[in-house]
């Protein structure tokens, strides 16, 4: 924008070819609004580097204990109601009124949701990597759901003068608790000690110290009032506005990565249990707000002036992992802007407005606009004991803006003071765009192609890691020759099948259903500069695959399988060696192939021609069409599946850019769709079971009524 060179421009406006995330339509050229830094300048997008892939099939799963989950504290609600008439205005001035009111509500924990969403976490991007794109819990979510202030002073810092005296006075009281019978400043003992006061400032500081220690920044030792919270409580008691939202979000990002690490097999061997202290109840509310299908059916009404947290008070919904995973990976199930919809008696922030508007400086504006500007800025989150990156430009659609290639944001800070400078903005010198609340944002065409390419690399890796030695999923399976072979075959199929559990235990959260979840952050794609690496099979293996897909050449398949060997583990190793061999510019590669069985070590010269790739794609397409026709002939309904349409679109895009990758990708798509259909069938079975139980209950009631009627009739006859 002209004349804005000296100002910090948070949102950029330019024309781009735009496409939708879920709907299939041709690109539309229009004006778009993008959060900086974006890829409009031609910079390569940032993608996470390769890490060790997660494995969820380890026999000894770690126990994850959510120590920061809010729980009921006797007489806490009474203390809140006692001090609110006295210090309510001070709480509003400090921006913590809604957060304090929200602390009286109970959020029932669903470990399946929390562990399920954590499996998609990527520390390098501070986001969840789903097949359809990125999403994350942002400062906006912490502000709206938790009621915590985004703008203000950092949580760290020392006090002086009168404030330091107040801190010292309460620190002395804190030390006395070690002489009592509890031997520590236990939270319930702390409240009993101060709640009977007259509501003076000293009691108020003690109240805020407990609130911070239990509901905002819980830490070890468990259920104690932290001495570190006292200086923050002193500042809040005087009405100082402190940026609690970034500090809380930093702790959540930190512990999300800890949970993700514990879901990795190597970490399971090293850590038998994990204690996490961040308020994960906020993350669970985020999942409920964003994924409609995972919400509990019954939600509480919110009265005027009450926080949005009340909506999720003391309700729950139990679901199987398979269904949860299906919802997470379905783009149509995600709500990009859940807070713009009307909710009775809930006051929307002022940046949810009917018409879009450019804001040039927001120092003289209301607090909501300043907070929205802070939510849009890529920066560092300064926590009580950690510093984490905040990258909103990777999830621009969550703010009602368009998504472009996310540029790299360096970590250029060595101290928390330097990190805070990246967060703090000059309200007089900032320019940003507030979109209309009902605006339907899109992604750029280049972003869509880039993300599909990145996801393709992940899917190919999943074929190699999940399918692995199970060659039957790759090139077909010969009939077992004896009972031992049948038993072995069933065992191998069981390894990749979706396990259904009637009763959910913590152990179940780490078993086979999670083993199929792709760990997207553990793959690498170098953006537009390099093509996605894919599986390259030998000409013999390709021939076998094509013949298996087309149903022809059975005798020749048998000979080729014998030539490759009957040991599946060695055959898988051979294919892995071939896949790791790079192609030259003409598509040729010389591969040292280790013969399996009686075949000697030979060199195979292979050329993947364009005609061969097109032939493979044509055979795969015909096979897919035949499968659909067969289902129709059998009388099965075949409605369009959004997941299948997404994979087909991916496949078509891959066939244009990476012809040799189409066959393994098709196999992965089939494998994935099979698991999704199983999840749908499970959900239908659960509904049928529930209906049967309701019918049985109604029949029992009817029998009771009939017996009562007969009893009353007999008494009437006697009289």
C-alpha positions as CSV (number, residue, x, y, z in Angstrom):
1,X,0.0,0.0,0.0
2,X,1.2,3.5,-0.8
3,X,2.5,5.7,1.9
4,X,2.8,2.8,4.4
5,X,6.6,2.1,4.0
6,X,7.3,3.4,7.5
7,X,4.5,1.5,9.1
8,X,4.2,-2.2,10.1
9,X,1.8,-3.8,7.6
10,X,0.3,-6.9,9.2
11,X,-2.0,-7.7,6.3
12,X,-1.1,-7.5,2.6
13,X,-3.6,-7.0,-0.2
14,X,-3.0,-8.3,-3.8
15,X,-4.6,-10.2,-6.6
16,X,-4.2,-14.0,-6.8
17,X,-5.7,-17.1,-8.3
18,X,-7.8,-18.5,-5.4
19,X,-9.3,-21.9,-4.9
20,X,-11.4,-23.4,-2.1
21,X,-10.2,-25.8,0.6
22,X,-13.1,-28.2,0.5
23,X,-15.1,-27.5,-2.7
24,X,-13.9,-28.5,-6.1
25,X,-13.9,-25.5,-8.4
26,X,-11.8,-23.8,-11.0
27,X,-9.4,-21.0,-9.7
28,X,-10.9,-17.6,-9.5
29,X,-8.8,-14.4,-9.9
30,X,-9.7,-11.9,-7.2
31,X,-8.3,-9.6,-4.6
32,X,-7.0,-11.4,-1.5
33,X,-5.9,-10.4,2.0
34,X,-2.9,-12.3,3.4
35,X,-1.1,-12.2,6.8
36,X,2.6,-11.2,6.5
37,X,5.1,-12.7,6.0
38,X,3.6,-14.6,3.0
39,X,5.0,-16.1,-0.1
40,X,3.9,-13.3,-2.4
41,X,7.5,-12.1,-2.7
42,X,8.6,-15.3,-4.2
43,X,10.2,-16.7,-1.1
44,X,10.1,-20.5,-0.6
45,X,7.6,-21.7,2.0
46,X,8.9,-23.1,5.2
47,X,8.2,-26.8,5.9
48,X,9.2,-28.9,8.9
49,X,12.3,-31.0,8.8
50,X,12.3,-34.8,9.1
51,X,12.0,-36.2,12.6
52,X,11.6,-39.7,13.9
53,X,8.2,-41.1,12.9
54,X,5.8,-41.7,15.7
55,X,4.7,-45.3,16.4
56,X,1.6,-45.9,18.5
57,X,1.8,-49.7,18.6
58,X,4.3,-50.1,21.5
59,X,3.1,-52.6,24.1
60,X,4.1,-50.4,27.1
61,X,2.3,-47.0,26.6
62,X,3.2,-44.1,28.8
63,X,0.7,-42.7,31.3
64,X,0.0,-39.1,30.6
65,X,-1.4,-37.1,33.6
66,X,-3.0,-33.7,32.9
67,X,-2.1,-31.9,36.1
68,X,-3.2,-28.5,34.8
69,X,-6.7,-29.6,34.1
70,X,-9.1,-27.4,36.1
71,X,-10.9,-29.3,38.9
72,X,-13.4,-28.3,41.6
73,X,-12.1,-26.5,44.7
74,X,-14.5,-26.4,47.6
75,X,-15.7,-22.8,48.4
76,X,-13.8,-21.4,45.5
77,X,-17.0,-20.2,43.8
78,X,-18.1,-18.6,47.0
79,X,-14.8,-16.7,47.2
80,X,-15.3,-15.4,43.6
81,X,-18.8,-14.2,44.4
82,X,-17.6,-12.5,47.6
83,X,-14.9,-10.4,45.9
84,X,-16.6,-9.7,42.6
85,X,-18.8,-6.8,43.9
86,X,-15.7,-5.2,45.5
87,X,-13.0,-5.8,42.8
88,X,-15.1,-6.4,39.7
89,X,-14.1,-3.1,38.1
90,X,-10.5,-3.8,38.8
91,X,-10.8,-7.2,37.1
92,X,-12.3,-5.5,34.0
93,X,-9.5,-3.0,34.0
94,X,-6.9,-5.7,34.1
95,X,-8.8,-7.7,31.5
96,X,-9.3,-10.8,33.7
97,X,-12.9,-10.6,34.6
98,X,-14.2,-13.3,32.2
99,X,-11.2,-15.5,33.0
100,X,-12.0,-15.4,36.8
101,X,-15.7,-16.1,36.2
102,X,-14.8,-19.0,33.9
103,X,-12.7,-20.7,36.7
104,X,-15.9,-21.8,38.4
105,X,-17.0,-24.1,35.5
106,X,-16.0,-27.7,35.1
107,X,-14.8,-29.1,31.8
108,X,-15.0,-32.9,31.6
109,X,-11.8,-34.4,30.2
110,X,-11.9,-36.6,27.1
111,X,-8.4,-38.0,26.8
112,X,-9.2,-39.4,23.3
113,X,-9.7,-35.9,21.9
114,X,-6.7,-34.4,23.5
115,X,-4.3,-37.3,22.6
116,X,-5.8,-37.5,19.2
117,X,-5.2,-33.9,18.3
118,X,-1.8,-34.0,19.8
119,X,-0.8,-36.7,17.3
120,X,-0.9,-34.0,14.6
121,X,1.2,-31.4,16.4
122,X,4.3,-30.0,14.8
123,X,6.6,-28.0,17.0
124,X,8.4,-26.3,14.1
125,X,5.3,-24.7,12.7
126,X,3.4,-24.4,16.1
127,X,0.4,-26.0,14.4
128,X,-1.5,-29.2,13.7
129,X,-0.7,-30.6,10.3
130,X,-3.9,-32.2,8.9
131,X,-4.2,-33.7,5.4
132,X,-6.3,-30.7,4.2
133,X,-4.1,-28.0,5.8
134,X,-2.8,-26.4,9.0
135,X,-4.7,-25.2,12.0
136,X,-3.8,-24.3,15.5
137,X,-5.0,-22.8,18.8
138,X,-4.2,-19.0,18.5
139,X,-4.2,-16.0,20.7
140,X,-7.8,-15.3,19.5
141,X,-8.9,-18.7,20.9
142,X,-7.3,-18.1,24.3
143,X,-8.8,-14.6,24.4
144,X,-12.4,-15.7,23.4
145,X,-12.6,-19.1,25.1
146,X,-10.5,-18.4,28.2
147,X,-11.1,-14.7,28.6
148,X,-7.4,-13.9,29.0
149,X,-5.9,-10.6,27.9
150,X,-3.7,-10.5,24.7
151,X,-2.4,-7.0,25.2
152,X,-0.4,-5.8,28.2
153,X,2.8,-6.1,30.1
154,X,4.9,-9.3,30.1
155,X,4.3,-11.8,32.9
156,X,8.0,-11.6,33.8
157,X,9.6,-8.7,35.6
158,X,10.4,-7.4,39.0
159,X,8.5,-5.0,41.3
160,X,9.7,-2.0,43.2
161,X,8.4,0.5,45.7
162,X,5.0,-0.1,47.3
163,X,4.3,-3.1,45.1
164,X,7.6,-4.8,46.2
165,X,6.5,-4.3,49.8
166,X,3.1,-6.0,49.1
167,X,5.0,-8.9,47.5
168,X,7.3,-9.3,50.5
169,X,4.4,-9.3,52.9
170,X,2.6,-12.1,51.1
171,X,5.8,-14.0,50.6
172,X,6.2,-14.0,54.4
173,X,2.7,-15.5,54.8
174,X,3.6,-18.0,52.1
175,X,6.6,-19.2,54.1
176,X,4.5,-19.7,57.2
177,X,2.6,-22.6,55.6
178,X,5.7,-24.8,55.7
179,X,5.4,-24.7,59.5
180,X,1.8,-25.8,59.5
181,X,0.6,-29.4,59.5
182,X,0.3,-29.4,55.7
183,X,4.0,-28.6,55.4
184,X,3.4,-26.5,52.2
185,X,1.2,-23.7,50.9
186,X,-1.5,-26.2,49.8
187,X,-4.3,-24.4,47.9
188,X,-7.2,-25.5,50.0
189,X,-5.4,-24.5,53.2
190,X,-4.4,-21.2,51.6
191,X,-8.1,-20.5,50.8
192,X,-9.3,-21.4,54.3
193,X,-6.6,-19.1,55.7
194,X,-7.6,-16.0,53.7
195,X,-11.3,-16.5,52.7
196,X,-12.6,-15.4,56.1
197,X,-11.1,-11.9,55.8
198,X,-12.9,-8.6,55.2
199,X,-12.1,-8.5,51.5
200,X,-9.1,-6.1,51.8
201,X,-6.3,-5.7,49.3
202,X,-4.2,-8.3,51.0
203,X,-6.9,-10.9,50.7
204,X,-7.4,-9.8,47.1
205,X,-3.7,-10.5,46.3
206,X,-3.9,-13.9,48.0
207,X,-7.1,-14.7,46.0
208,X,-5.3,-13.8,42.7
209,X,-2.2,-15.8,43.7
210,X,-4.4,-18.9,44.1
211,X,-6.3,-18.2,40.9
212,X,-3.0,-17.9,38.9
213,X,-1.5,-21.0,40.5
214,X,-4.5,-23.3,39.9
215,X,-6.2,-22.1,36.8
216,X,-3.7,-20.2,34.7
217,X,-0.1,-21.4,35.3
218,X,-0.3,-24.6,37.4
219,X,3.1,-26.1,38.2
220,X,5.0,-28.5,40.4
221,X,4.5,-29.1,43.3
222,X,0.9,-30.0,42.6
223,X,-2.0,-28.0,44.1
224,X,0.1,-25.5,45.9
225,X,0.3,-21.7,45.6
226,X,3.4,-20.8,43.7
227,X,5.7,-18.1,45.1
228,X,6.4,-17.1,41.4
229,X,2.7,-16.1,41.0
230,X,2.7,-13.5,43.8
231,X,4.4,-10.6,41.9
232,X,2.0,-11.2,39.0
233,X,-1.0,-11.1,41.4
234,X,0.3,-7.9,43.0
235,X,0.3,-6.1,39.6
236,X,-3.1,-7.5,38.7
237,X,-4.6,-6.4,42.0
238,X,-3.6,-2.8,41.2
239,X,-5.4,-3.0,37.8
240,X,-2.3,-3.5,35.6
241,X,-3.1,-5.2,32.3
242,X,-0.7,-8.2,31.9
243,X,-0.6,-10.3,28.7
244,X,-1.6,-13.6,30.2
245,X,-2.8,-15.1,26.9
246,X,0.6,-15.4,25.2
247,X,2.1,-16.8,28.4
248,X,-0.6,-19.4,28.7
249,X,-0.4,-20.3,25.0
250,X,3.4,-20.8,25.3
251,X,2.9,-23.4,28.0
252,X,0.3,-25.2,25.9
253,X,2.6,-25.3,22.9
254,X,5.4,-26.6,25.2
255,X,3.3,-29.4,26.6
256,X,1.7,-30.3,23.3
257,X,5.2,-31.2,22.1
258,X,5.8,-33.2,25.3
259,X,2.7,-35.2,24.7
260,X,3.6,-35.7,21.0
261,X,7.1,-36.9,22.0
262,X,5.5,-39.4,24.5
263,X,3.5,-40.8,21.6
264,X,6.7,-41.7,19.8
265,X,7.9,-45.2,20.5
266,X,11.5,-44.2,21.5
267,X,10.1,-41.8,24.2
268,X,7.9,-44.6,25.5
269,X,10.9,-46.7,26.3
270,X,12.6,-43.8,28.2
271,X,9.6,-42.1,30.0
272,X,7.1,-44.4,31.7
273,X,4.8,-41.5,32.6
274,X,4.4,-37.9,31.7
275,X,3.1,-34.9,33.8
276,X,1.8,-32.0,31.8
277,X,0.8,-28.7,33.5
278,X,-0.7,-26.6,30.8
279,X,-4.5,-26.0,30.9
280,X,-5.4,-28.7,28.3
281,X,-9.1,-28.1,29.0
282,X,-8.8,-25.0,26.9
283,X,-7.5,-27.2,24.0
284,X,-10.5,-29.5,24.4
285,X,-12.9,-26.6,24.2
286,X,-11.0,-25.5,21.1
287,X,-11.6,-28.9,19.5
288,X,-15.3,-28.7,20.4
289,X,-15.7,-25.2,18.9
290,X,-13.8,-26.1,15.7
291,X,-15.0,-29.7,14.9
292,X,-18.8,-29.8,14.9
293,X,-19.1,-33.6,14.8
294,X,-17.1,-33.9,18.0
295,X,-19.2,-31.5,20.0
296,X,-21.5,-32.9,22.8
297,X,-25.1,-32.9,21.8
298,X,-26.3,-30.9,24.8
299,X,-24.7,-27.4,25.3
300,X,-25.4,-25.0,28.1
301,X,-27.0,-21.6,27.5
302,X,-24.9,-18.5,28.2
303,X,-26.6,-15.7,30.2
304,X,-25.7,-12.1,29.6
305,X,-22.3,-11.2,31.0
306,X,-21.2,-14.8,31.4
307,X,-18.1,-16.2,29.7
308,X,-18.3,-18.5,26.7
309,X,-16.7,-21.3,28.8
310,X,-20.1,-21.9,30.4
311,X,-21.3,-23.4,27.1
312,X,-19.1,-26.5,27.7
313,X,-19.7,-26.8,31.5
314,X,-20.0,-30.3,32.8
315,X,-20.9,-32.0,29.5
316,X,-19.2,-34.7,27.5
317,X,-19.4,-37.0,24.5
318,X,-17.7,-40.4,24.3
319,X,-16.4,-41.4,20.9
320,X,-14.1,-44.1,19.4
321,X,-10.7,-43.1,18.1
322,X,-11.6,-44.2,14.6
323,X,-14.4,-41.7,14.4
324,X,-12.3,-38.9,16.0
325,X,-9.6,-39.5,13.4
326,X,-12.0,-39.4,10.6
327,X,-13.4,-36.1,11.7
328,X,-9.9,-34.6,12.2
329,X,-9.0,-35.5,8.6
330,X,-12.2,-34.3,7.0
331,X,-11.9,-30.7,5.8
332,X,-15.6,-30.1,5.8
333,X,-15.8,-30.8,9.5
334,X,-13.5,-27.9,10.5
335,X,-15.0,-24.5,11.4
336,X,-12.6,-21.8,10.4
337,X,-14.5,-19.0,12.3
338,X,-16.8,-20.5,14.9
339,X,-17.0,-17.3,17.0
340,X,-18.7,-15.2,14.3
341,X,-22.0,-17.2,14.6
342,X,-24.6,-15.8,16.8
343,X,-24.7,-17.1,20.4
344,X,-27.5,-15.8,22.6
345,X,-26.4,-13.3,25.3
346,X,-22.7,-13.6,24.4
347,X,-21.0,-10.4,23.5
348,X,-18.9,-10.6,20.4
349,X,-15.6,-8.8,20.3
350,X,-15.8,-5.6,18.1
351,X,-13.5,-7.0,15.4
352,X,-16.4,-9.3,14.3
353,X,-18.2,-6.8,12.1
354,X,-20.5,-6.8,9.1
355,X,-18.2,-4.9,6.7
356,X,-14.4,-5.2,6.1
357,X,-12.2,-2.2,7.1
358,X,-8.6,-1.1,6.9
359,X,-7.2,0.1,10.3
360,X,-4.3,2.6,10.3
361,X,-3.1,2.8,13.9
362,X,-5.2,1.4,16.7
363,X,-3.9,3.3,19.8
364,X,-7.0,5.4,20.0
365,X,-9.3,2.4,19.2
366,X,-11.0,0.0,21.6
367,X,-9.1,-2.8,23.2
368,X,-10.6,-5.5,21.0
369,X,-9.1,-4.0,17.8
370,X,-5.6,-3.8,19.4
371,X,-6.0,-7.4,20.5
372,X,-6.9,-8.5,17.0
373,X,-3.8,-6.7,15.6
374,X,-1.7,-8.6,18.2
375,X,-3.3,-11.9,17.1
376,X,-2.2,-11.3,13.5
377,X,1.5,-10.7,14.2
378,X,4.0,-13.5,13.9
379,X,6.1,-13.3,17.1
380,X,7.5,-15.0,20.2
381,X,5.3,-16.0,23.1
382,X,6.9,-15.2,26.4
383,X,5.8,-17.6,29.1
384,X,6.5,-18.0,32.8
385,X,9.2,-20.5,32.1
386,X,9.4,-20.9,28.3
387,X,9.4,-19.0,25.0
388,X,7.6,-20.4,21.9
389,X,7.0,-19.2,18.4
390,X,3.6,-17.9,17.3
391,X,2.9,-18.2,13.5
392,X,-0.6,-16.9,12.6
393,X,0.4,-16.5,8.9
394,X,0.2,-20.3,8.6
395,X,-3.5,-20.3,9.6
396,X,-4.8,-17.1,8.1
397,X,-8.2,-18.6,7.4
398,X,-8.9,-18.8,11.1
399,X,-8.9,-15.0,11.1
400,X,-11.1,-14.7,8.1
401,X,-8.2,-13.9,5.8
402,X,-6.8,-15.8,2.7
403,X,-4.0,-18.3,2.9
404,X,-0.8,-18.0,0.9
405,X,2.5,-19.8,1.1
406,X,3.8,-19.3,4.7
407,X,7.3,-17.7,4.7
408,X,10.0,-18.6,7.2
409,X,10.1,-16.6,10.5
410,X,13.5,-16.8,12.2
411,X,14.0,-17.2,15.9
412,X,16.2,-14.2,16.4
413,X,16.2,-13.9,20.2
414,X,18.4,-15.2,23.0
415,X,16.6,-13.7,26.1
416,X,13.0,-13.3,27.1
417,X,13.4,-9.5,26.8
418,X,14.5,-9.8,23.2
419,X,11.6,-12.3,22.5
420,X,9.1,-9.8,24.1
421,X,10.2,-7.1,21.6
422,X,9.0,-9.3,18.8
423,X,5.6,-9.6,20.4
424,X,5.0,-6.0,21.5
425,X,3.7,-3.7,18.7
426,X,3.4,0.0,18.3
427,X,-0.3,0.6,18.2
428,X,0.2,4.0,16.4
429,X,2.3,2.5,13.7
430,X,0.4,-0.6,12.5
431,X,-1.8,-1.3,9.5
432,X,-4.1,-4.3,9.2
433,X,-7.4,-5.4,7.6
434,X,-10.4,-6.5,9.6
435,X,-12.5,-8.8,7.3
436,X,-16.3,-9.1,7.2
437,X,-17.4,-11.7,9.7
438,X,-19.2,-13.7,7.0
439,X,-16.4,-13.5,4.4
440,X,-15.5,-16.9,2.9
441,X,-11.7,-17.0,2.7
442,X,-9.8,-19.2,0.3
443,X,-6.2,-20.4,-0.4
444,X,-4.0,-19.4,-3.4
445,X,-3.6,-21.8,-6.2
446,X,0.1,-22.1,-5.5
447,X,-0.6,-22.9,-1.9
448,X,-3.0,-25.6,-2.8
449,X,-0.5,-27.3,-5.2
450,X,2.3,-26.9,-2.6
451,X,0.3,-28.4,0.2
452,X,-0.9,-31.4,-1.9
453,X,2.6,-32.0,-2.9
454,X,3.8,-32.0,0.7
455,X,0.9,-34.3,1.8
456,X,1.8,-36.6,-1.1
457,X,5.3,-37.0,0.3
458,X,3.8,-37.8,3.7
459,X,1.4,-40.4,2.2
460,X,4.2,-42.1,0.3
461,X,6.3,-42.4,3.5
462,X,3.2,-43.8,5.3
463,X,2.9,-46.5,2.6
464,X,6.5,-47.5,3.2
465,X,6.2,-47.3,7.0
466,X,2.6,-48.5,7.7
467,X,2.3,-51.0,4.9
468,X,5.9,-52.0,5.2
469,X,6.5,-55.7,4.8
470,X,2.8,-56.4,4.2
471,X,3.4,-56.9,0.4
472,X,-0.2,-58.1,0.0
473,X,-1.3,-54.5,0.2
474,X,1.2,-53.4,-2.5
475,X,1.3,-56.1,-5.2
476,X,-1.5,-58.5,-4.3
477,X,-1.4,-61.7,-2.1
478,X,-1.1,-65.3,-3.0
479,X,-3.5,-67.8,-1.5
480,X,-2.1,-69.5,1.6
481,X,-1.0,-73.0,1.0
482,X,-1.6,-74.4,4.5
483,X,-3.1,-73.7,7.9
484,X,0.1,-72.2,9.2
485,X,0.1,-69.8,6.3
486,X,-3.5,-68.9,6.9
487,X,-2.8,-68.1,10.6
488,X,0.3,-66.0,9.6
489,X,-1.8,-64.1,7.1
490,X,-4.5,-63.3,9.6
491,X,-1.9,-62.1,12.1
492,X,-0.4,-59.8,9.4
493,X,-3.8,-58.4,8.5
494,X,-4.5,-57.8,12.1
495,X,-1.5,-55.5,12.4
496,X,-2.9,-53.0,10.0
497,X,-6.6,-53.4,10.8
498,X,-8.6,-51.0,12.9
499,X,-9.2,-52.4,16.3
500,X,-12.6,-51.8,17.9
501,X,-12.8,-51.4,21.7
502,X,-16.0,-51.7,23.5
503,X,-14.6,-50.1,26.7
504,X,-12.0,-47.3,26.5
505,X,-9.1,-47.4,28.8
506,X,-6.0,-45.2,28.9
507,X,-4.1,-48.1,27.5
508,X,-6.4,-48.1,24.5
509,X,-5.3,-44.5,23.6
510,X,-2.0,-45.8,22.4
511,X,-2.9,-49.0,20.6
512,X,-3.5,-50.1,17.0
513,X,-6.1,-47.4,16.0
514,X,-3.5,-44.7,16.6
515,X,-0.8,-46.7,14.7
516,X,-2.3,-45.8,11.4
517,X,-2.2,-42.0,12.0
518,X,0.4,-40.4,9.7
519,X,2.9,-38.2,11.6
520,X,3.0,-35.4,9.0
521,X,5.7,-33.4,10.7
522,X,8.2,-36.2,10.2
523,X,8.4,-35.9,6.4
524,X,10.2,-33.4,4.3
525,X,9.2,-31.6,1.1
526,X,11.4,-28.8,-0.3
527,X,8.7,-26.6,-1.6
528,X,8.8,-25.6,-5.2
529,X,12.5,-26.0,-5.7
530,X,12.5,-29.8,-5.6
531,X,10.1,-32.5,-6.7
532,X,8.6,-34.7,-4.1
533,X,10.5,-38.0,-3.6
534,X,8.4,-41.0,-4.3
535,X,8.7,-44.8,-4.4
536,X,10.5,-46.1,-7.5
537,X,10.0,-49.8,-8.1
538,X,11.9,-52.0,-10.5
539,X,10.4,-52.7,-14.0
540,X,9.6,-56.2,-12.8
541,X,7.8,-55.0,-9.7
542,X,5.9,-52.4,-11.8
543,X,4.9,-55.1,-14.2
544,X,3.5,-57.3,-11.4
545,X,1.6,-54.3,-9.9
546,X,0.0,-53.5,-13.3
547,X,-0.9,-57.1,-13.9
548,X,-2.4,-57.4,-10.5
549,X,-4.5,-54.3,-10.9
550,X,-5.8,-55.3,-14.3
551,X,-6.4,-58.9,-13.3
552,X,-4.3,-60.3,-16.2
553,X,-1.1,-62.4,-16.5
554,X,-1.6,-64.6,-13.5
555,X,0.9,-67.2,-14.6
556,X,3.5,-64.5,-15.4
557,X,2.9,-62.9,-11.9
558,X,3.6,-66.3,-10.3
559,X,6.9,-66.6,-12.1
560,X,7.9,-63.0,-11.3
561,X,7.0,-63.5,-7.6
562,X,9.2,-66.6,-7.5
563,X,12.0,-64.6,-9.1
564,X,11.8,-61.9,-6.5
565,X,11.6,-64.6,-3.8
566,X,9.1,-65.8,-1.2
567,X,10.6,-64.1,1.8
568,X,8.4,-61.0,2.3
569,X,10.8,-59.3,4.6
570,X,13.7,-59.5,2.0
571,X,11.4,-58.5,-0.8
572,X,10.3,-55.4,1.2
573,X,14.0,-54.6,1.8
574,X,14.6,-54.9,-2.0
575,X,11.8,-52.5,-2.8
576,X,13.0,-50.1,-0.2
577,X,16.5,-50.1,-1.7
578,X,15.1,-49.5,-5.1
579,X,12.9,-46.7,-3.9
580,X,15.8,-44.9,-2.3
581,X,17.8,-44.8,-5.5
582,X,17.5,-41.3,-7.1
583,X,16.6,-40.8,-10.8
584,X,18.6,-38.7,-13.1
585,X,17.2,-36.0,-15.4
586,X,16.1,-38.4,-18.1
587,X,14.3,-40.6,-15.5
588,X,17.0,-43.4,-15.7
589,X,18.6,-45.1,-12.7
590,X,21.1,-47.9,-12.3
591,X,20.1,-50.0,-9.3
592,X,22.1,-52.7,-7.5
593,X,19.5,-55.2,-6.7
594,X,20.0,-58.0,-4.1
595,X,18.4,-61.1,-5.5
596,X,16.0,-62.9,-3.2
597,X,16.0,-66.7,-2.9
598,X,17.9,-68.3,-5.8
599,X,18.4,-65.0,-7.8
600,X,22.0,-63.8,-7.8
601,X,23.0,-60.1,-7.2
602,X,22.5,-58.3,-10.5
603,X,22.3,-54.8,-11.9
604,X,19.0,-53.7,-13.4
605,X,18.9,-50.7,-15.7
606,X,15.5,-49.1,-15.5
607,X,13.8,-46.4,-17.4
608,X,10.5,-45.0,-16.3
609,X,9.1,-43.6,-19.5
610,X,6.2,-41.3,-19.8
611,X,4.2,-43.9,-21.7
612,X,4.6,-46.4,-18.9
613,X,3.4,-43.9,-16.3
614,X,0.4,-43.0,-18.4
615,X,-0.4,-46.7,-18.8
616,X,-0.2,-47.2,-15.0
617,X,-2.5,-44.3,-14.4
618,X,-5.0,-45.5,-16.9
619,X,-5.0,-49.0,-15.4
620,X,-5.5,-47.6,-11.9
621,X,-8.4,-45.4,-13.1
622,X,-10.1,-48.3,-14.9
623,X,-9.7,-50.4,-11.7
624,X,-11.3,-47.7,-9.6
625,X,-14.2,-47.3,-12.1
626,X,-14.8,-51.0,-12.2
627,X,-14.9,-51.1,-8.4
628,X,-17.6,-48.5,-8.4
629,X,-19.6,-50.3,-11.2
630,X,-19.4,-53.5,-9.3
631,X,-20.8,-51.9,-6.1
632,X,-23.6,-50.4,-8.2
633,X,-24.5,-53.8,-9.7
634,X,-24.6,-55.3,-6.2
635,X,-27.2,-52.7,-5.2
636,X,-24.9,-50.7,-2.9
637,X,-25.4,-47.0,-2.7
638,X,-22.3,-45.1,-3.7
639,X,-22.8,-41.4,-2.7
640,X,-19.9,-39.1,-3.4
641,X,-17.4,-39.3,-0.6
642,X,-15.6,-36.0,0.2
643,X,-12.5,-37.8,1.4
644,X,-12.4,-39.9,-1.8
645,X,-12.9,-36.8,-4.0
646,X,-10.0,-35.1,-2.1
647,X,-7.7,-38.1,-2.7
648,X,-8.7,-38.3,-6.4
649,X,-7.9,-34.6,-6.8
650,X,-4.6,-35.2,-5.2
651,X,-3.9,-38.1,-7.5
652,X,-4.8,-36.2,-10.6
653,X,-2.5,-33.4,-9.5
654,X,0.3,-35.9,-8.8
655,X,-0.1,-37.6,-12.1
656,X,0.5,-34.4,-13.9
657,X,3.6,-33.4,-11.9
658,X,4.9,-36.7,-10.6
659,X,3.7,-39.6,-12.9
660,X,5.9,-42.3,-11.2
661,X,4.3,-41.6,-7.8
662,X,0.7,-42.4,-8.8
663,X,0.6,-46.1,-8.1
664,X,1.9,-46.0,-4.4
665,X,-0.3,-43.0,-3.7
666,X,-3.4,-44.8,-5.0
667,X,-2.6,-47.7,-2.8
668,X,-2.3,-45.4,0.2
669,X,-5.6,-43.7,-0.7
670,X,-7.3,-47.0,-0.9
671,X,-5.9,-48.1,2.4
672,X,-6.9,-44.9,4.1
673,X,-10.5,-44.9,2.6
674,X,-11.0,-48.4,3.8
675,X,-10.2,-47.3,7.4
676,X,-12.5,-44.3,7.1
677,X,-15.4,-46.5,5.9
678,X,-14.8,-48.8,8.9
679,X,-15.1,-45.8,11.1
680,X,-18.4,-44.8,9.5
681,X,-19.7,-48.4,10.0
682,X,-18.7,-48.3,13.6
683,X,-20.6,-45.1,14.2
684,X,-23.7,-46.6,12.6
685,X,-23.4,-49.7,14.8
686,X,-23.2,-47.5,17.9
687,X,-26.3,-45.6,16.8
688,X,-28.2,-48.9,16.2
689,X,-27.1,-50.2,19.6
690,X,-28.3,-47.0,21.3
691,X,-31.7,-47.2,19.6
692,X,-32.1,-50.9,20.7
693,X,-31.3,-49.8,24.3
694,X,-34.0,-47.1,24.1
695,X,-36.5,-49.6,22.6
696,X,-35.7,-52.0,25.4
697,X,-36.2,-49.3,28.0
698,X,-39.6,-48.2,26.5
699,X,-40.7,-51.9,26.5
700,X,-39.8,-52.3,30.1
701,X,-41.8,-49.1,31.0
702,X,-44.7,-50.4,29.0
703,X,-44.7,-53.7,30.9
704,X,-44.6,-51.8,34.2
705,X,-47.6,-49.7,33.1
706,X,-49.5,-52.8,32.1
707,X,-48.8,-54.5,35.4
708,X,-49.9,-51.4,37.3
709,X,-53.1,-51.3,35.2
710,X,-53.9,-54.9,35.9
711,X,-53.1,-54.4,39.6
712,X,-55.5,-51.5,39.8
713,X,-58.2,-53.4,37.9
714,X,-58.0,-56.3,40.3
715,X,-58.3,-54.0,43.3
716,X,-61.3,-52.3,41.8
717,X,-63.0,-55.7,41.2
718,X,-62.5,-56.7,44.8
719,X,-64.0,-53.5,46.1
